[in-house]
Amino acid sequence: MRKAHKWVAVDFGGPEALRRVDVEVHAPQPGQVAIEIRAAGMNPADAKHIAPGQDRKLLPLDLGYEVAGVVTEVGEGTEPGPVTVGDEVIAALVSGGYATAMTVPVTDVFAKPTTLGFAQAANLMMVGTTAADLLHVSGPGKGDTILLHGAAGAVGTSVLQQARVLGVRVVGTASPANFDLVRQFGGVPVEYGPGLVNRVRAAAPDGVTAALDAVGSDEAGDVSLALVADRTRVVTIVAAARAKSDGYVFVGASNPASGPFRARARSRIVGLAESGQLTVPMAQTFVFDDAPAAFAALTGRHPAGKLALVNGKS
């Protein structure tokens, strides 16, 4: 056993529900590794995980689905492979990543791309596999043009980069303040708001093959359906109810195909990052003890990019 610190939610709500607790991290068993966490990724799913209206018997709840750190111990009998003591790694998807150390299955551990710092690496996997899922289900090919709602968001910037690898052109909605970010990753920015359909048609005169929604607004749904006749190629990660009622596709926790696909995609996402074809724009990092402030930023408005909790040099 080793001592560690961990943030948990003792109630449902926001940053006020977080408490730091001392925990014991058990030694890794066969098929497990222990990790000293250098950074914990932060995602909207963290906030949804402790949203009000749930059964109070679930409390306290762990937070954090992805981390980056250094392997400190490998369970006896674990199959030999690339993971050894001292390796810098990513672990995802895990439970309880807002911590200073944890023990995880080796099957969820991947070599940290040398191109990324710990804070970036801790935020690579969830947005990367979500973006891959959107592209996989909508099915664009080389030379196609797609519409992406929310191109400057975390998932959006990953879609832009992965689409560029596929040879897919992206017209992406964003605020004018984020146009340069969209262009940086190869997208053609258009401003959301009234008249969006005409702006997309001007940017893509030959039409769009598919529409990807990372926003969930009524406008995103309306414009997508106006521009893409094949509803199997209109895909959202946010508007599950709208997708069901209007006959297009939702990918995420309630889609039984999403989990297995995203698990398989993890190695490819790491490979894209290692080759320099996929990076993670960061907005801000917070030291471990400032988790409530970080959570407030996560659930409020913050500059484009990801957030992370860091322990030491990241």
FITORMI-786505 format. One line per 3 residues: their letters; for each residue x negated, y, z of C-alpha. Coordinates in Angstrom, 1 decimal, decimal comma. Each point is the difference from the previous one (the first is absolute). Layout:
REM residues N
a) X/Y/Z ~ ...
***
This chain:
REM residues 314
mrk) 0,0/0,0/0,0 ~ -1,1/3,6/-0,6 ~ 1,6/3,2/1,0
ahk) 1,5/2,4/-2,5 ~ 2,3/3,0/-0,1 ~ 3,2/0,0/-2,0
wva) 2,9/2,4/-0,7 ~ 3,5/-1,5/0,3 ~ 3,5/1,5/-0,2
vdf) 1,8/-0,3/3,3 ~ 3,2/1,5/-1,4 ~ 1,5/0,7/-3,4
ggp) -0,5/3,4/-1,5 ~ -3,1/2,0/-0,9 ~ -3,4/0,8/1,5
eal) 1,5/0,5/3,4 ~ 0,6/-3,8/0,1 ~ -3,7/-0,9/-0,3
rrv) -2,1/-1,2/2,9 ~ -3,6/-1,1/0,2 ~ -0,5/-3,3/1,8
dve) -2,9/-2,2/0,9 ~ 0,1/-3,5/-1,5 ~ -2,0/-3,1/-0,1
vha) -0,9/-1,3/-3,5 ~ -0,4/-3,7/-0,1 ~ -3,0/-1,7/-1,5
pqp) 0,6/-1,1/-3,6 ~ 1,2/-3,6/-0,5 ~ -0,7/-2,1/-3,1
gqv) 1,2/2,0/-3,0 ~ -0,3/3,4/1,8 ~ -2,5/2,8/0,3
aie) -0,3/2,8/2,6 ~ -0,4/3,6/-1,3 ~ -1,3/3,1/1,6
ira) 2,4/2,5/-1,6 ~ -1,6/3,2/-1,4 ~ 3,2/1,4/-1,6
agm) 3,7/-0,8/0,0 ~ 2,1/0,9/-3,0 ~ 3,3/1,8/0,5
npa) 3,1/-0,5/-2,1 ~ 3,6/1,1/-0,1 ~ 0,8/-3,7/0,9
dak) -1,5/0,7/3,4 ~ 2,7/2,6/0,7 ~ 2,8/-2,2/-1,4
hia) -1,3/-2,7/2,3 ~ 0,9/2,0/3,1 ~ 3,0/1,9/-1,3
pgq) 3,0/0,4/2,3 ~ 3,0/-2,4/-0,1 ~ -1,8/-3,3/0,6
drk) 0,3/-2,6/2,7 ~ -1,8/1,3/3,1 ~ -1,0/-3,6/0,7
llp) -2,6/0,4/-2,7 ~ -2,0/2,5/2,0 ~ -2,9/0,6/0,4
ldl) -0,9/0,0/-3,7 ~ -3,4/-0,2/-1,5 ~ -1,0/2,5/-2,7
gye) -2,2/-0,2/-3,0 ~ -0,1/-2,4/-3,0 ~ -3,5/0,5/-1,4
vag) -3,5/0,7/1,4 ~ -3,6/0,2/-1,0 ~ -2,9/-1,0/2,3
vvt) -2,9/-2,3/0,7 ~ 0,2/-3,7/0,7 ~ -1,3/-0,8/3,5
evg) 0,8/-3,7/0,3 ~ 1,1/-2,8/-2,3 ~ 2,1/-2,9/1,4
egt) -1,8/-3,3/0,4 ~ 0,8/-2,3/-2,9 ~ 1,2/2,8/-2,3
epg) -0,7/-0,9/-3,6 ~ -3,2/1,6/-1,2 ~ 0,5/2,9/-2,3
pvt) -0,9/3,7/-0,5 ~ 1,1/1,0/3,5 ~ -2,9/-0,1/2,6
vgd) -0,8/1,9/3,1 ~ -1,0/3,5/-0,9 ~ 2,0/0,2/-3,2
evi) 2,0/3,1/-0,7 ~ 3,5/-1,1/-0,8 ~ 3,6/1,0/-0,6
aal) 2,8/-2,0/1,7 ~ 3,6/0,2/-1,3 ~ 2,8/-0,6/0,6
vsg) -0,5/-0,2/3,8 ~ 2,1/0,9/3,0 ~ -1,3/2,4/2,6
gya) -2,7/1,9/-2,0 ~ 0,1/3,1/2,2 ~ -2,7/-1,6/2,1
tam) -3,7/0,0/0,6 ~ -0,4/-3,8/-0,6 ~ 2,2/-2,9/-1,0
tvp) -0,2/-3,7/-1,1 ~ 1,6/-0,8/-3,4 ~ 0,3/-2,9/-2,4
vtd) -2,9/-0,2/-2,4 ~ 2,5/-0,3/-2,8 ~ 0,9/3,6/0,6
vfa) -3,6/1,3/-0,1 ~ -1,8/1,4/-3,0 ~ -3,4/1,5/-0,6
kpt) 0,2/3,8/0,4 ~ -0,7/1,6/-3,4 ~ -3,4/1,8/0,2
tlg) 1,5/2,9/-1,9 ~ 2,3/0,9/2,9 ~ -0,5/1,3/3,5
faq) 1,8/-1,8/2,9 ~ 2,9/2,5/0,1 ~ 0,6/-0,4/-3,8
aan) -0,4/-3,8/0,2 ~ 2,5/-0,2/2,8 ~ 2,6/1,6/-2,2
lmm) -0,7/-1,9/-3,2 ~ 2,1/-3,1/0,2 ~ 3,6/1,0/0,7
vgt) 0,2/2,8/-2,6 ~ -2,1/-2,0/-2,4 ~ 2,2/-3,1/0,1
taa) 3,2/2,0/-0,1 ~ -1,2/1,9/-3,1 ~ -1,0/-3,3/-1,6
dll) 3,5/-1,4/0,8 ~ 1,6/3,0/-1,7 ~ -2,1/-0,5/-3,1
hvs) 0,4/-3,7/-0,1 ~ 3,8/0,0/0,2 ~ 0,4/2,9/-2,5
gpg) -2,4/-1,7/-2,4 ~ -1,6/2,8/-2,0 ~ -2,7/-1,0/-2,5
kgd) -2,9/1,7/-1,6 ~ 1,1/3,1/-1,8 ~ 3,3/0,3/1,8
til) 1,1/3,2/1,8 ~ 1,8/-0,2/3,3 ~ 1,7/2,5/2,3
lhg) -1,2/0,1/3,6 ~ 2,0/1,9/2,7 ~ -2,3/1,1/2,8
aag) -3,3/-0,1/-1,9 ~ -1,9/1,9/2,6 ~ 1,0/-2,2/2,9
avg) -2,1/-2,8/1,4 ~ 1,7/-2,8/-2,1 ~ 0,2/2,4/-2,9
tsv) -3,7/0,6/-0,2 ~ -0,7/-3,7/0,1 ~ 2,5/-0,6/-2,8
lqq) -1,8/2,7/-2,1 ~ -3,3/-1,7/0,5 ~ 1,2/-3,5/-0,6
arv) 2,0/1,1/-3,1 ~ -3,1/1,6/-1,4 ~ -1,8/-3,4/0,3
lgv) 2,8/-1,6/-1,9 ~ -0,1/2,7/-2,7 ~ 3,5/1,3/0,9
rvv) 0,7/3,7/-0,2 ~ 1,9/1,5/2,9 ~ 2,2/3,1/0,2
gta) 0,3/0,7/3,7 ~ 2,2/2,3/2,0 ~ -1,7/2,3/2,5
spa) 0,1/3,5/1,4 ~ -2,2/2,5/-1,9 ~ -2,4/0,1/3,0
nfd) -0,8/-3,7/-0,7 ~ -0,3/0,1/-3,8 ~ -3,8/-0,1/0,1
lvr) 0,1/-3,1/2,2 ~ 2,3/-1,7/-2,5 ~ -2,3/1,0/-2,9
qfg) -3,1/-1,2/2,0 ~ 1,4/-3,6/-0,2 ~ 1,0/0,2/-3,6
gvp) 3,7/1,0/0,3 ~ 2,0/2,6/-1,9 ~ 1,7/2,1/2,7
vey) 3,5/1,4/-0,3 ~ 1,8/1,9/2,7 ~ 3,0/-1,6/1,6
gpg) 3,3/1,9/0,3 ~ 2,7/1,2/-2,4 ~ -0,9/-0,7/-3,6
lvn) -2,2/-3,0/0,8 ~ 1,4/-2,1/-2,8 ~ -0,9/2,5/-2,7
rvr) -3,5/0,5/1,5 ~ -0,6/-3,7/-0,1 ~ 1,2/-0,3/-3,6
aaa) -2,3/2,8/-0,9 ~ -3,0/-1,7/1,6 ~ 1,0/-3,4/-1,5
pdg) 1,6/0,7/-3,4 ~ 0,0/-3,7/-0,9 ~ 1,8/-0,9/3,3
vta) -1,0/-1,8/3,1 ~ -0,1/-3,8/0,3 ~ 0,7/-0,2/3,7
ald) 0,7/2,2/3,0 ~ -1,6/-0,4/3,4 ~ 1,6/1,6/3,1
avg) -2,2/0,7/3,1 ~ 2,3/2,9/1,2 ~ 3,6/-1,4/0,3
sde) 1,8/3,2/-0,8 ~ 3,2/0,2/-2,0 ~ -1,9/1,9/-2,7
agd) -2,5/-2,8/-0,3 ~ 2,8/-2,6/-0,5 ~ 2,0/2,2/-2,4
vsl) -3,0/0,9/-2,2 ~ -1,3/-3,5/-0,1 ~ 3,4/-1,4/-1,1
alv) 0,3/2,8/-2,6 ~ -3,3/-0,8/-1,6 ~ -0,4/-3,8/0,3
adr) 2,8/-2,1/-1,5 ~ -1,3/-3,4/1,4 ~ 0,8/0,1/3,7
trv) -2,4/-2,8/0,7 ~ -2,7/2,5/-0,7 ~ 1,2/2,6/2,4
vti) -1,7/-0,9/3,3 ~ 0,1/1,6/3,4 ~ -1,7/-0,5/3,3
vaa) 2,4/2,3/2,0 ~ 3,6/0,0/-1,3 ~ 1,0/-3,6/0,7
ara) 3,8/0,8/0,3 ~ 0,0/2,1/-3,2 ~ -1,9/-2,7/-1,9
ksd) 2,5/-2,6/1,1 ~ 3,0/2,1/-0,9 ~ -1,3/1,2/-3,4
gyv) -1,7/-3,3/-1,1 ~ -3,6/0,9/0,1 ~ -2,9/-1,6/2,0
fvg) -1,2/0,6/3,5 ~ -3,3/-1,4/1,1 ~ -1,0/-0,3/3,6
asn) 0,7/-2,0/3,1 ~ 3,6/-1,1/-1,0 ~ -1,2/-1,2/-3,4
pas) -1,2/-3,6/0,4 ~ -2,4/0,3/-2,8 ~ -1,9/3,0/1,3
gpf) -1,7/-1,6/3,0 ~ -1,6/-2,9/-1,9 ~ -1,0/2,3/-2,9
rar) -1,6/2,6/2,2 ~ -1,9/-2,7/2,0 ~ -1,5/-1,3/-3,3
ars) -0,8/3,5/-1,2 ~ -2,3/0,8/3,0 ~ -3,2/-1,4/-1,5
riv) 0,6/1,9/-3,3 ~ 0,6/3,3/1,9 ~ -3,3/-0,5/1,9
gla) -1,7/-0,8/-3,3 ~ 1,3/3,2/-1,7 ~ -1,3/2,1/2,9
esg) -3,4/-1,7/0,0 ~ -0,3/0,7/-3,7 ~ 0,7/3,7/0,5
qlt) 3,4/-0,2/-1,8 ~ 2,1/0,5/3,1 ~ -0,5/2,5/2,8
vpm) 2,1/1,3/2,9 ~ 0,5/3,8/0,3 ~ -0,1/1,0/3,7
aqt) 1,9/2,8/1,6 ~ -1,3/-0,2/3,6 ~ -1,5/-2,3/2,6
fvf) 0,6/0,0/3,7 ~ -2,0/-1,4/2,8 ~ 1,5/-3,1/1,7
dda) 1,1/1,9/3,1 ~ 2,0/2,5/-2,2 ~ 2,5/-2,7/-1,3
paa) 3,1/2,0/1,1 ~ -1,2/3,0/-2,0 ~ -0,8/-2,2/-3,0
faa) 3,4/-1,6/0,2 ~ 1,6/3,5/0,1 ~ -1,9/0,8/-3,2
ltg) 1,1/-3,3/-1,5 ~ 3,7/0,7/0,6 ~ -0,3/3,7/-0,9
rhp) -1,2/1,9/-3,0 ~ -3,8/-0,3/-0,7 ~ -2,2/0,6/-3,0
agk) -0,2/-2,6/-2,7 ~ -2,1/-3,0/1,0 ~ -0,1/-2,6/2,7
lal) -0,5/0,2/3,8 ~ -2,1/-2,2/2,2 ~ -0,9/-0,6/3,6
vng) -3,8/-0,4/0,3 ~ -2,3/-1,5/2,6 ~ -3,5/1,4/-0,3
ks) -1,6/0,7/-3,4 ~ 2,5/-0,7/-2,9
***
